[in-house]
Amino acid sequence: MSSEIVNKTSMKILIVDDNKDNVELVCQVLEDEYTLITAYSGEECIEKALVEQPNLILLDVNMPQMDGYETMQKLQRYESTTAIPVIFASAYYKESSMIVKGLEQGAFDFLTKPIDEDILLAKVRVVRRMMQAESEIRRQKNELQIINNKLESADKLKSIFLASMSHELRTPLNSIIGFTGLMLMQISGEINDAQREQLERVKRNANHLLELINDVLDISKIEAGKMEPVITEFDIVELLRDLSQSIAPEINNKGLKFEVSLPDYTVMIRNDSRRIRQIVMNLLSNALKFTTDGEIMTTLVVEDTQNICISIKDTGVGVKHDDLDKLFEPFQQINADFTKSYKGTGLGLYICKKLSHIIGGELKVKSLFGEGSQFSLLIPVSINTPKFIEKKDHLQDVSIV
């Protein structure tokens, strides 16, 4: 027999057999390595199993009054004993049908009488190794839970800090932007061309910093689960027309063609107009940033009585297929060249993706590298109960050059 050294108290085995000689024989084989408990009937087995909570039960099948199968069935009725592995022992296990019956009853393994000492030790050690592995898994799980709790706590503190700092930073920035605007309006006195250029630069960079702070504040709210949609009823066509008109001058200044295709009828929806406006404006700004020539197209399609699709398509730099997944990751730009050529933190599309889920929608992207990209925002007509519109059969195409 193996001379493997173990902690005797590390595993507790309940040995059950109505024949005392059989019990003594098994005890002599196992007593040097394991803590042993004995029982001489099915009833005694159940009583001791409930009290002692052994790690393994060696259970004789052929016992009077309550055989091994019935004993195991009763053990499985109790929550504290149902998972204890059972090794059946019987002289009848030379027949395969009896082995199958034992395993079907839920036995972990079986032994054939007369019991071979080496086989007995080997099978018990298998259970012990399994028990040790489960113990290690529980230990690691507990450690991971502790780490996870710490991370959750740190994440909450981070969100609180970001929200607090964002508010603190926005107040002085608003003052900088406001007073710079007043100086540019020459309310307090005339300014020369050099001063105007410098003040415009201050205001432009202050506005850019304010956008970044707003993005960080949005992320902190989203990750803290504190951003809820504010539902109102509004005309999505009018919203998109307003957005298109506001960004048209920037697109025109860049020498790009701007096409807007909208229905010529009212499309009333119930959703969060502010968040939809934020998503679409971000997509339009992205298209403008990454398109140097060609065109940008905005389209609204009423897909059915419950869904609409807003599409922003451009003829810009496009994205490689392998990089598409990176578009919606926070603080990501897909390569170093983009970081140098196009300023930004990589927060915009991440926020858009999160906001699309908050408003009950979905944001998708298709892109060909060097040819352009198309972002599609699919949103429900109503985030609560569908309510539809007066619908006609054609779109109103508007070209803004």
C-alpha positions in Angstrom: 0.0 0.0 0.0 1.0 3.6 -0.6 2.7 5.4 2.3 1.2 8.8 1.4 1.3 11.1 4.5 -1.9 13.0 5.2 -3.5 15.0 8.0 -5.8 12.4 9.7 -8.4 15.0 10.6 -8.6 16.4 7.0 -11.2 13.8 5.9 -14.0 12.1 7.8 -15.4 8.8 6.5 -18.6 7.0 7.7 -18.4 3.2 7.2 -21.7 1.4 7.1 -22.1 -2.4 7.2 -24.3 -4.7 9.2 -21.4 -7.1 9.4 -19.0 -6.0 12.1 -16.1 -8.0 10.7 -16.4 -6.1 7.4 -16.5 -2.8 9.3 -13.3 -3.7 11.3 -11.5 -4.7 8.1 -12.2 -1.4 6.4 -11.2 0.5 9.5 -7.9 -1.3 9.7 -7.1 -0.2 6.1 -8.1 3.4 6.6 -7.5 4.3 10.2 -3.9 5.5 9.7 -5.0 8.2 7.3 -8.6 9.2 8.0 -11.0 10.0 10.8 -13.5 7.1 10.9 -17.1 6.8 12.0 -19.0 3.5 12.0 -22.6 2.5 11.7 -24.3 -0.9 11.5 -27.6 -0.2 9.8 -29.3 2.2 7.4 -31.1 4.1 10.2 -27.8 4.5 12.2 -26.1 5.7 9.0 -28.7 8.5 8.5 -28.5 9.6 12.2 -24.7 9.8 12.2 -24.5 11.4 8.8 -26.8 14.2 9.9 -24.8 14.8 13.1 -21.2 14.1 12.0 -21.4 15.5 8.4 -18.8 13.1 6.9 -16.9 13.8 3.7 -17.5 10.3 2.4 -19.8 7.4 3.1 -18.8 3.8 2.4 -22.2 2.1 2.3 -23.0 -1.6 2.2 -25.8 -2.4 -0.2 -27.2 -5.6 1.3 -28.4 -4.8 4.8 -31.6 -6.0 6.5 -34.6 -3.6 7.1 -33.1 -0.8 5.1 -30.7 -1.6 2.3 -28.1 0.7 0.9 -30.2 2.0 -2.0 -33.1 3.1 0.4 -30.5 4.5 2.8 -29.0 6.7 0.1 -32.5 7.8 -1.1 -33.2 9.1 2.4 -29.8 10.8 2.7 -30.6 12.7 -0.5 -33.8 14.1 1.1 -31.7 16.2 3.6 -30.0 19.3 2.3 -27.0 18.7 4.6 -26.3 15.2 3.4 -27.5 15.1 -0.2 -24.1 16.1 -1.6 -22.0 13.7 0.4 -20.3 11.2 -2.0 -21.3 7.6 -1.5 -19.3 4.5 -2.5 -21.5 1.4 -2.5 -20.0 -2.0 -1.5 -21.5 -5.3 -2.4 -20.5 -8.9 -3.4 -23.2 -8.6 -6.1 -21.3 -5.8 -7.9 -19.7 -8.5 -10.0 -22.9 -8.2 -12.1 -22.9 -5.2 -14.4 -26.7 -4.6 -13.9 -26.1 -4.0 -10.2 -23.3 -1.5 -10.9 -25.5 0.4 -13.3 -28.3 0.4 -10.7 -26.0 1.8 -8.0 -24.7 4.6 -10.3 -28.2 5.5 -11.4 -29.1 5.8 -7.7 -26.5 8.6 -7.5 -23.5 6.6 -6.1 -20.1 8.2 -6.6 -18.4 4.8 -7.1 -18.6 1.2 -6.1 -16.5 -1.6 -4.5 -16.8 -5.3 -5.0 -16.5 -7.6 -2.0 -14.2 -9.0 -0.8 -12.7 -5.5 -0.8 -9.2 -5.1 -2.2 -7.2 -2.8 0.1 -5.3 -1.0 -2.6 -8.5 -0.3 -4.7 -10.3 0.9 -1.5 -7.4 3.3 -0.7 -7.2 4.5 -4.3 -10.9 5.3 -4.5 -11.0 7.0 -1.2 -8.0 9.2 -2.2 -9.8 10.2 -5.3 -12.6 11.6 -3.2 -10.1 13.3 -0.9 -8.4 15.0 -3.9 -11.8 16.1 -5.1 -12.7 17.5 -1.7 -9.3 19.3 -1.6 -10.0 20.8 -5.0 -13.4 21.9 -4.0 -12.0 23.5 -0.9 -9.4 25.4 -3.0 -12.1 26.5 -5.4 -14.1 27.9 -2.4 -11.0 29.6 -1.0 -10.3 31.2 -4.4 -14.0 32.2 -4.8 -14.0 33.8 -1.4 -10.8 35.7 -2.3 -12.3 36.8 -5.6 -15.5 38.0 -3.8 -13.4 40.1 -1.4 -11.5 41.6 -4.3 -14.7 42.2 -6.2 -16.2 43.9 -3.2 -13.2 46.1 -2.9 -13.4 46.9 -6.7 -17.1 47.8 -6.4 -16.4 50.1 -3.5 -13.5 51.7 -5.4 -15.7 52.1 -8.5 -18.4 53.8 -6.4 -15.8 56.1 -4.9 -14.5 56.8 -8.4 -17.9 57.7 -9.7 -18.6 60.0 -6.7 -15.3 61.7 -7.2 -15.7 62.2 -10.9 -19.2 63.6 -10.5 -18.1 65.9 -7.7 -15.0 67.1 -9.6 -16.9 67.5 -12.8 -19.4 69.8 -11.1 -16.6 71.8 -9.4 -14.8 72.2 -12.8 -17.8 73.2 -14.8 -18.6 76.2 -12.6 -15.3 78.2 -13.3 -15.3 77.0 -16.9 -18.8 78.4 -17.5 -17.5 81.7 -16.1 -14.5 81.6 -18.4 -16.6 80.9 -21.5 -19.2 83.5 -20.5 -16.8 86.4 -19.8 -14.7 85.5 -22.9 -17.9 85.7 -25.0 -18.6 89.2 -23.5 -15.1 90.4 -24.3 -15.5 89.1 -27.9 -18.8 91.1 -28.1 -16.8 94.1 -27.0 -19.3 95.1 -24.4 -16.5 96.3 -22.1 -14.5 98.0 -24.8 -13.0 97.4 -28.2 -10.4 94.7 -28.8 -7.9 94.5 -31.7 -7.5 91.6 -34.1 -4.7 89.8 -32.2 -6.8 90.0 -29.0 -9.8 88.6 -30.8 -7.8 85.7 -32.1 -6.4 84.9 -28.7 -9.8 85.2 -27.0 -11.4 83.0 -29.6 -8.7 80.4 -28.9 -9.4 80.6 -25.2 -13.2 80.2 -25.7 -12.7 77.3 -28.2 -10.4 75.4 -25.9 -12.7 76.1 -22.9 -15.7 74.8 -24.8 -13.6 71.7 -25.7 -12.7 71.1 -22.1 -16.3 71.6 -21.0 -17.3 68.9 -23.5 -14.8 66.5 -22.0 -15.9 67.2 -18.5 -19.5 66.6 -19.5 -18.5 63.3 -21.1 -16.8 62.2 -17.9 -19.8 63.2 -15.9 -22.1 61.2 -18.2 -19.8 58.2 -17.8 -19.8 58.4 -14.0 -23.6 58.6 -14.0 -24.0 55.7 -16.5 -21.6 53.4 -14.6 -23.2 54.3 -11.3 -26.6 53.3 -12.7 -28.0 56.8 -12.0 -28.9 57.9 -15.5 -32.6 57.3 -16.2 -34.4 58.4 -19.4 -36.7 61.4 -19.2 -39.6 60.5 -21.3 -41.5 63.2 -23.3 -43.5 63.2 -26.5 -41.8 65.1 -29.4 -41.4 65.2 -33.2 -38.2 63.3 -34.1 -38.3 64.9 -37.6 -38.2 68.4 -36.1 -35.4 67.3 -33.7 -33.2 66.0 -36.6 -34.0 69.1 -38.7 -32.8 71.4 -35.9 -29.6 69.3 -35.4 -28.9 69.3 -39.2 -29.3 73.1 -39.4 -27.0 73.7 -36.4 -24.1 71.6 -37.8 -24.6 72.5 -41.5 -22.3 75.6 -41.3 -19.4 73.6 -40.0 -19.9 71.0 -42.7 -20.1 73.7 -45.3 -17.0 75.4 -44.0 -15.1 72.1 -44.5 -16.3 71.9 -48.2 -18.4 68.8 -47.7 -21.8 68.1 -49.2 -24.5 67.5 -46.6 -27.7 65.6 -47.5 -30.6 65.2 -45.1 -33.4 62.8 -45.9 -36.4 63.2 -43.6 -40.1 62.4 -43.8 -42.3 65.4 -44.8 -44.8 64.5 -42.0 -44.8 64.6 -38.2 -43.3 61.6 -36.5 -44.3 61.8 -32.8 -42.4 59.5 -30.5 -42.2 59.0 -26.7 -38.6 58.8 -25.6 -35.7 60.9 -24.1 -35.3 63.8 -26.6 -32.2 65.1 -24.9 -30.3 61.8 -25.0 -31.3 61.2 -28.6 -30.1 64.7 -29.5 -26.8 63.9 -27.7 -26.3 60.7 -29.6 -27.1 62.1 -33.0 -25.0 65.2 -32.5 -22.0 63.1 -31.4 -22.4 60.9 -34.5 -22.6 64.0 -36.8 -19.6 65.5 -35.1 -17.7 62.3 -35.6 -18.6 62.1 -39.2 -17.4 65.7 -39.7 -14.2 65.1 -37.8 -13.2 62.0 -39.9 -14.4 63.2 -43.3 -12.0 65.4 -45.3 -13.9 65.3 -48.7 -17.1 63.9 -50.1 -20.3 64.0 -48.2 -22.3 63.3 -45.0 -25.8 61.9 -45.1 -28.5 61.9 -42.4 -31.5 59.7 -42.9 -34.6 58.9 -40.9 -36.5 55.7 -41.8 -39.7 54.7 -40.2 -39.2 50.9 -40.2 -42.6 49.9 -38.8 -45.2 51.2 -36.3 -42.9 50.5 -33.4 -39.3 51.4 -34.6 -37.5 54.1 -36.4 -33.9 54.2 -37.6 -31.6 57.2 -37.7 -28.6 56.8 -40.0 -25.5 58.9 -40.2 -23.3 58.0 -43.2 -20.0 59.6 -44.3 -17.3 59.2 -46.9 -14.5 59.5 -44.4 -11.5 57.5 -43.4 -13.5 54.4 -42.4 -12.5 51.7 -40.0 -10.8 48.3 -40.6 -13.0 45.3 -39.8 -10.7 44.1 -37.0 -10.9 47.5 -35.3 -14.7 47.8 -35.3 -15.1 46.4 -31.7 -12.7 49.0 -30.4 -14.9 51.9 -31.5 -17.3 51.5 -28.5 -14.6 51.0 -25.9 -13.9 53.9 -23.5 -10.7 56.0 -23.9 -9.9 54.3 -27.2 -8.8 55.5 -30.5 -8.1 52.7 -33.0 -4.5 53.6 -33.7 -1.7 56.0 -33.0 -2.2 57.9 -36.3 -5.8 58.7 -35.4 -4.6 60.0 -32.0 -2.2 62.3 -33.6 -4.5 63.5 -36.4 -7.8 63.6 -34.6 -7.9 65.0 -31.1 -10.3 63.4 -28.6 -10.5 61.1 -25.7 -12.4 58.3 -27.4 -15.4 58.7 -25.0 -18.0 59.8 -27.5 -19.0 56.5 -29.1 -18.8 54.7 -25.8 -21.3 57.1 -24.3 -23.5 56.8 -27.4 -23.6 53.0 -27.1 -24.5 53.2 -23.4 -27.1 55.9 -24.0 -28.7 53.9 -26.8 -29.4 51.1 -24.3 -30.8 53.5 -21.8 -33.3 54.8 -24.3 -34.3 51.2 -25.3 -32.4 51.3 -28.6 -29.4 49.9 -30.4 -26.4 51.4 -32.1 -24.8 49.6 -35.0 -21.9 50.4 -37.3 -20.8 49.4 -40.8 -17.5 50.6 -42.2 -15.1 50.1 -45.1 -11.6 51.3 -44.5 -10.8 54.3 -46.7 -14.4 54.6 -48.0 -16.4 55.7 -45.0 -18.7 54.6 -42.2 -22.4 54.3 -41.4 -23.8 54.5 -37.9 -27.5 53.4 -37.4 -29.4 54.2 -34.3 -32.5 52.0 -34.0 -35.0 53.3 -31.4 -38.5 52.4 -30.4 -41.3 54.8 -31.3 -42.3 54.6 -27.6 -40.1 53.5 -24.8 -43.3 52.5 -22.9 -46.4 51.9 -25.0 -46.2 52.2 -28.8 -48.0 55.2 -30.2 -47.8 56.1 -33.9 -48.2 58.8 -36.4 -49.8 60.1 -39.5 -47.7 58.4 -42.2 -47.3 59.2 -45.9 -45.3 57.4 -48.6 -42.4 59.6 -49.4 -39.4 61.3 -47.9 -38.4 65.0 -48.1 -34.8 65.2 -49.4 -32.9 68.3 -48.4 -29.4 69.0 -49.7 -27.3 71.5 -47.8 -24.2 72.5 -49.8 
